Amino acid sequence: MSENWVMANVMTPSFSQKRLGNRLRKELGHTRDSCPFDRFICMNSGSESVTVGLRIADVNAKHMTDPGGRHEGKPTKLLAVERAFHGRTGRPAQISHSCMDGYKKNLASFRDMDNLLLVPANDIEALQAMFQRADDEGFFIEMMALEPVQGEGSPGRCVDRAFYDEARRLTLEHGSMLMVDSVQAGLRGQGCLSVVDYEGFEDAEAPDLEAWSKALNAGQYPLSVLGMNKRASDLYVVGIYGNTMTTNPRALETAVAVLDNITPELRDNIRDRGKEMVEKLKILQAKYPEQILEVQGTGLLVCAELNPDTLQVVGFDKVEVWCRKHGLGVIHGGVNALRYTPNFAITSKEIDLVVDITERAIEAFIA
């Protein structure tokens, strides 16, 4: 990242593109025969890669609803999971249920918005009913967005294989697109970048689109990547999106360095320490059952939902800030939760420190 690189208006291919493309194809699908993604688009923030995915779905929606299309003349809607988070810009904000109350309260553009459909996480019957409703009421579901592990609305909740399979089947049957948003889950969820390599998902059909960001940029440099299968890449039209800083070599080389540092030992540590953190937080929950309402996690994306009556997480000098002042870097999530997103190389002793500071925070507020 400290090397001299051209940063803007990179109009010609670079060797960095080739290097990152090779690394991505090696990582994505490493538990199966090959990489299921046909092309990649690089952007800056995670929200921006989701935006591009939505643009591609928009192209498909136009084909589907234009005169002569399968869903000719139908209005379009977007489908997401309750408590989902997919970004804060434009259309990603429209499918981010976890932030919707604040948007509708403060933004005129959200006042009369009625294009978002929601289903509970892992509820197959509700998912089936929503697609049946689309047929019955005559609207087209342009895209379904899905987090493999929820990152903000319900941190650490993993998608069930059966729910994913049904989402994939229904979107294909309906003619809509399926996008997996791995911006927050990424490597953190199960020690692999893509949902196609999750334990139990190795033979699942790939989504049309998958977005990554935080796992690839090491938290150091603005970069996101959108992976597209052949169906999605064939829909892309030059001119439907653009970006001044896209695909700059510094960002790409940062991602190359990250992928080069993923080892089997690091993958194991993400999974093993994640299980250990959940187990130890659940022991703490047993000690404070009225204060810690729920503990859940997948890999190193873990949360502890706290009692909002006694342990308010968000606010000046509330639990989140108290933890930070005492050496624990946490961020809020869920309804009133502490969200833990530690270093991938975290040790058991460091997990003990995390749990200890969490307990001290509880004691400080209930004393």
Order of alpha helices (4+ residues) and beta strands (2+ residues): alpha-beta-alpha-beta-alpha-alpha-beta-alpha-beta-alpha-beta-alpha-beta-alpha-beta-alpha-alpha-alpha-beta-beta-alpha-beta-beta-alpha
